[in-house]
């Protein structure tokens, strides 16, 4: 009986040694190898590089667009009190693309020799393409302007799809720039000392 116990004990001990060696090999060899491989995994770095490259491309495109916009859209700075000419220009822009409902003018404001004349234009257009044309034409009109605010809503269509709209209504707030150099009058200017 003692010999059988001793043989069974040896067998149990050998089995435990094999299990312990397997666990040791697994935790020291395989786990260490996997953690080392993870440290060499460059997927995250590659994603960050791709994101940065995309940002750089977008930034370069935006800068090119800004440079082109400055070249393309710098209109003339009219001599003060060119409101009639500005209305004619607005009428030209809307002639084939939409209907002007109203134009509200704020008092022209003077800073040094630059006059800012703000106009708020309410309009309607029959298509999204016409709205885009209106915005582009106003931004690139013959007078120096800035588009300050834009509000657009769809009328007669409940699916909120601009491209399929029956009628689009909008409000554009924009500023016309004029100069007092060569002006024959300063009447109506706010900010004159």
LOKE-155537 format. One record per residue (C-alpha): residue in three letters; chain; x, y, z; residue number from 1. Coordinates in Angstrom, 2 decimals, always signed. Each point is the difference from the previous one (the first is absolute). Example, Ala and Ser with C-alpha at 12.3 -4.5 7.8 and 13.67 -1.06 7.14 Angstrom:
@type ala mol A x +12.30 y -4.50 z +7.80 seq 1
@type ser mol A x +1.37 y +3.44 z -0.66 seq 2
! end
This chain:
@type unk mol A x +0.00 y +0.00 z +0.00 seq 1
@type unk mol A x +2.85 y +2.39 z +0.73 seq 2
@type unk mol A x +1.49 y -0.62 z -3.42 seq 3
@type unk mol A x -3.31 y +0.69 z -1.70 seq 4
@type unk mol A x -0.35 y +3.28 z +1.89 seq 5
@type unk mol A x +3.48 y +0.93 z -0.89 seq 6
@type unk mol A x -0.67 y -0.69 z -3.70 seq 7
@type unk mol A x -3.30 y +1.88 z +0.08 seq 8
@type unk mol A x +1.67 y +2.86 z +1.83 seq 9
@type unk mol A x +2.78 y +0.12 z -2.62 seq 10
@type unk mol A x -2.61 y +0.02 z -2.74 seq 11
@type unk mol A x -1.92 y +2.83 z +1.68 seq 12
@type unk mol A x +3.19 y +1.96 z +0.59 seq 13
@type unk mol A x +1.10 y -0.52 z -3.63 seq 14
@type unk mol A x -3.41 y +1.14 z -1.20 seq 15
@type unk mol A x +0.14 y +3.13 z +2.21 seq 16
@type unk mol A x +3.54 y +0.74 z -1.23 seq 17
@type unk mol A x -1.17 y -0.27 z -3.62 seq 18
@type unk mol A x -3.00 y +2.27 z +0.73 seq 19
@type unk mol A x +2.25 y +2.51 z +1.79 seq 20
@type unk mol A x +2.53 y -0.07 z -2.86 seq 21
@type unk mol A x -2.84 y +0.51 z -2.49 seq 22
@type unk mol A x -1.36 y +2.94 z +2.03 seq 23
@type unk mol A x +3.51 y +1.44 z +0.34 seq 24
@type unk mol A x +0.59 y -0.35 z -3.75 seq 25
@type unk mol A x -3.39 y +1.55 z -0.74 seq 26
@type unk mol A x +0.39 y +3.00 z +2.29 seq 27
@type unk mol A x +3.70 y +0.62 z -0.57 seq 28
@type unk mol A x +0.35 y -1.03 z -3.62 seq 29
@type unk mol A x -3.29 y +0.48 z -1.82 seq 30
@type unk mol A x -1.41 y +2.93 z +2.01 seq 31
@type unk mol A x +3.34 y +1.83 z -0.14 seq 32
@type unk mol A x +0.21 y -0.62 z -3.76 seq 33
@type unk mol A x -3.56 y +1.31 z -0.49 seq 34
@type unk mol A x +0.64 y +3.12 z +2.05 seq 35
@type unk mol A x +3.18 y +0.66 z -1.96 seq 36
@type unk mol A x -1.89 y -0.41 z -3.26 seq 37
@type unk mol A x -2.64 y +2.44 z +1.21 seq 38
@type unk mol A x +2.68 y +2.55 z +0.76 seq 39
@type unk mol A x +1.10 y -0.25 z -3.64 seq 40
@type unk mol A x -3.57 y +0.34 z -1.28 seq 41
@type unk mol A x -0.05 y +3.15 z -2.10 seq 42
@type unk mol A x -3.69 y +0.05 z -0.89 seq 43
@type unk mol A x -0.81 y +2.78 z +2.45 seq 44
@type unk mol A x +2.99 y +2.07 z -1.13 seq 45
@type unk mol A x -0.93 y -0.56 z -3.65 seq 46
@type unk mol A x -3.56 y +1.19 z +0.71 seq 47
@type unk mol A x +1.34 y +3.13 z +1.75 seq 48
@type unk mol A x +2.34 y +0.69 z -2.95 seq 49
@type unk mol A x -2.88 y -0.46 z -2.45 seq 50
@type unk mol A x -2.16 y +2.38 z +2.06 seq 51
@type unk mol A x +2.76 y +2.60 z +0.07 seq 52
@type unk mol A x +0.58 y -0.36 z -3.74 seq 53
@type unk mol A x -3.73 y +0.45 z -0.61 seq 54
@type unk mol A x -0.01 y +3.10 z +2.21 seq 55
@type unk mol A x +3.03 y +1.38 z -1.84 seq 56
@type unk mol A x -1.65 y -0.60 z -3.39 seq 57
@type unk mol A x -3.23 y +1.67 z +1.16 seq 58
@type unk mol A x +1.94 y +2.92 z +1.46 seq 59
@type unk mol A x +1.95 y +0.44 z -3.25 seq 60
@type unk mol A x -3.25 y -0.13 z -2.03 seq 61
@type unk mol A x -1.66 y +2.53 z +2.32 seq 62
@type unk mol A x +3.00 y +2.31 z -0.33 seq 63
@type unk mol A x -0.11 y -0.32 z -3.79 seq 64
@type unk mol A x -3.75 y +0.70 z +0.04 seq 65
@type unk mol A x +0.59 y +3.07 z +2.17 seq 66
@type unk mol A x +2.80 y +1.21 z -2.26 seq 67
@type unk mol A x -2.19 y -0.52 z -3.09 seq 68
@type unk mol A x -2.97 y +1.64 z +1.70 seq 69
@type unk mol A x +2.07 y +3.07 z +0.80 seq 70
@type unk mol A x +1.17 y +0.16 z -3.62 seq 71
@type unk mol A x -3.45 y -0.68 z -1.45 seq 72
@type unk mol A x -2.40 y +1.76 z +2.31 seq 73
@type unk mol A x +1.58 y +3.29 z +0.91 seq 74
@type unk mol A x -2.48 y +2.45 z -1.45 seq 75
@type unk mol A x +0.46 y +3.71 z -0.26 seq 76
@type unk mol A x -0.49 y +2.27 z +2.99 seq 77
@type unk mol A x -2.54 y +2.50 z -1.23 seq 78
@type unk mol A x +0.05 y +3.67 z +0.92 seq 79
@type unk mol A x -2.45 y +0.76 z +2.81 seq 80
@type unk mol A x -3.70 y +0.11 z -0.71 seq 81
@type unk mol A x -0.01 y -2.72 z -2.65 seq 82
@type unk mol A x -3.19 y -1.51 z +1.40 seq 83
@type unk mol A x -1.85 y +0.35 z -3.30 seq 84
@type unk mol A x +2.80 y -1.84 z -1.86 seq 85
@type unk mol A x -0.01 y -2.70 z +2.69 seq 86
@type unk mol A x -3.75 y -0.48 z -0.43 seq 87
@type unk mol A x +0.49 y -0.28 z -3.77 seq 88
@type unk mol A x +2.66 y -2.66 z +0.61 seq 89
@type unk mol A x -2.31 y -1.94 z +2.35 seq 90
@type unk mol A x -2.76 y +0.23 z -2.61 seq 91
@type unk mol A x +2.38 y -1.31 z -2.68 seq 92
@type unk mol A x +0.93 y -2.99 z +2.18 seq 93
@type unk mol A x -3.61 y -0.89 z +0.79 seq 94
@type unk mol A x -1.34 y +0.66 z -3.51 seq 95
@type unk mol A x +0.22 y -3.62 z -1.17 seq 96
@type unk mol A x +0.44 y -1.90 z +3.25 seq 97
@type unk mol A x -2.56 y +1.17 z +2.53 seq 98
@type unk mol A x -2.37 y +2.62 z +1.27 seq 99
@type unk mol A x +0.98 y +2.70 z +2.46 seq 100
@type unk mol A x -2.73 y +0.37 z +2.59 seq 101
@type unk mol A x +1.61 y +2.90 z +1.84 seq 102
@type unk mol A x +3.29 y +1.77 z +0.65 seq 103
@type unk mol A x +0.57 y +1.68 z +3.36 seq 104
@type unk mol A x +2.91 y +2.42 z +0.31 seq 105
@type unk mol A x +1.67 y +0.95 z +3.25 seq 106
@type unk mol A x +1.52 y +3.44 z +0.41 seq 107
@type unk mol A x +3.44 y +0.11 z -1.64 seq 108
@type unk mol A x +2.78 y -0.01 z +2.60 seq 109
@type unk mol A x +3.30 y +1.84 z -0.48 seq 110
@type unk mol A x +3.36 y -1.19 z +1.33 seq 111
@type unk mol A x +2.84 y +2.29 z -1.11 seq 112
@type unk mol A x -0.70 y +0.21 z -3.76 seq 113
@type unk mol A x -1.84 y -3.34 z -0.43 seq 114
@type unk mol A x -3.80 y -0.08 z +0.00 seq 115
@type unk mol A x -1.82 y -3.21 z +0.82 seq 116
@type unk mol A x -3.54 y -0.24 z -1.32 seq 117
@type unk mol A x -1.87 y -3.07 z +1.26 seq 118
@type unk mol A x -2.86 y -1.45 z -2.06 seq 119
@type unk mol A x -2.40 y -2.74 z +1.03 seq 120
@type unk mol A x -1.57 y -1.66 z -3.03 seq 121
@type unk mol A x -3.07 y -2.25 z +0.26 seq 122
@type unk mol A x -0.50 y -2.10 z -3.12 seq 123
@type unk mol A x -1.62 y -3.05 z -1.56 seq 124
@type unk mol A x +1.44 y -2.39 z -2.56 seq 125
@type unk mol A x -1.45 y -2.94 z -1.88 seq 126
@type unk mol A x +2.98 y -2.36 z +0.35 seq 127
@type unk mol A x +3.06 y -0.74 z +2.07 seq 128
@type unk mol A x +2.22 y +0.71 z -3.03 seq 129
@type unk mol A x -1.50 y +3.50 z -0.20 seq 130
@type unk mol A x +0.74 y +0.56 z +3.71 seq 131
@type unk mol A x +3.60 y -1.09 z -0.53 seq 132
@type unk mol A x +0.29 y +2.35 z -2.97 seq 133
@type unk mol A x -1.43 y +2.88 z +2.04 seq 134
@type unk mol A x +2.50 y -0.58 z +2.83 seq 135
@type unk mol A x +2.93 y -0.32 z -2.41 seq 136
@type unk mol A x -1.01 y +3.10 z -1.97 seq 137
@type unk mol A x -0.49 y +2.10 z +3.15 seq 138
@type unk mol A x +3.38 y -1.11 z +1.34 seq 139
@type unk mol A x +1.69 y +0.82 z -3.33 seq 140
@type unk mol A x -2.00 y +3.05 z -1.05 seq 141
@type unk mol A x +1.66 y +3.06 z -1.48 seq 142
@type unk mol A x +0.04 y +1.80 z +3.38 seq 143
@type unk mol A x +2.14 y -0.96 z +2.97 seq 144
@type unk mol A x -2.28 y -1.94 z +2.36 seq 145
@type unk mol A x -0.10 y -2.52 z +2.78 seq 146
@type unk mol A x -2.80 y -2.47 z +0.58 seq 147
@type unk mol A x -0.65 y +0.24 z +3.72 seq 148
@type unk mol A x -2.90 y -2.37 z +0.59 seq 149
@type unk mol A x -2.16 y -2.40 z -1.97 seq 150
@type unk mol A x -3.29 y -1.65 z +0.89 seq 151
@type unk mol A x -1.77 y -2.38 z -2.39 seq 152
@type unk mol A x -3.23 y -1.95 z +0.40 seq 153
@type unk mol A x -1.95 y -2.34 z -2.24 seq 154
@type unk mol A x -3.61 y +0.86 z -0.75 seq 155
@type unk mol A x -2.64 y -2.34 z -1.43 seq 156
@type unk mol A x +2.03 y -3.14 z +0.62 seq 157
@type unk mol A x +0.14 y -2.08 z +3.16 seq 158
@type unk mol A x +2.94 y -2.28 z -0.73 seq 159
@type unk mol A x +2.65 y +2.66 z +0.83 seq 160
@type unk mol A x +1.86 y -0.70 z -3.21 seq 161
@type unk mol A x +1.36 y +3.22 z -1.50 seq 162
@type unk mol A x +0.64 y -1.56 z -3.39 seq 163
@type unk mol A x -3.66 y -1.00 z -0.47 seq 164
@type unk mol A x -1.60 y +3.08 z +1.53 seq 165
@type unk mol A x -2.91 y +1.70 z -1.74 seq 166
@type unk mol A x +0.89 y +3.38 z +1.43 seq 167
@type unk mol A x +2.87 y +1.18 z +2.16 seq 168
@type unk mol A x -0.21 y +3.18 z +2.06 seq 169
@type unk mol A x +3.00 y +1.67 z +1.51 seq 170
@type unk mol A x +1.49 y +3.00 z +1.71 seq 171
@type unk mol A x +3.50 y +1.23 z -0.72 seq 172
@type unk mol A x +1.73 y +2.62 z +2.10 seq 173
@type unk mol A x +2.88 y +1.64 z -1.82 seq 174
@type unk mol A x +2.20 y +3.06 z +0.26 seq 175
@type unk mol A x +1.01 y +2.27 z -2.87 seq 176
@type unk mol A x +3.24 y +1.95 z +0.40 seq 177
@type unk mol A x +0.31 y +3.55 z -1.30 seq 178
@type unk mol A x +2.57 y +2.74 z +0.42 seq 179
@type unk mol A x -0.32 y +3.69 z +0.80 seq 180
@type unk mol A x +2.99 y +0.80 z -2.24 seq 181
@type unk mol A x -1.49 y +1.99 z -2.86 seq 182
@type unk mol A x -3.49 y +0.11 z +1.52 seq 183
@type unk mol A x -2.08 y +3.10 z -0.67 seq 184
@type unk mol A x -2.02 y -0.39 z +3.21 seq 185
@type unk mol A x +0.23 y -1.48 z +3.48 seq 186
@type unk mol A x -3.74 y +0.21 z +0.59 seq 187
@type unk mol A x -1.48 y -2.94 z +1.91 seq 188
@type unk mol A x +3.30 y -1.35 z +1.33 seq 189
@type unk mol A x +0.10 y -1.28 z +3.57 seq 190
@type unk mol A x +3.31 y +0.53 z +1.73 seq 191
@type unk mol A x +0.93 y +3.43 z -1.38 seq 192
@type unk mol A x +1.60 y +2.28 z +2.55 seq 193
! end
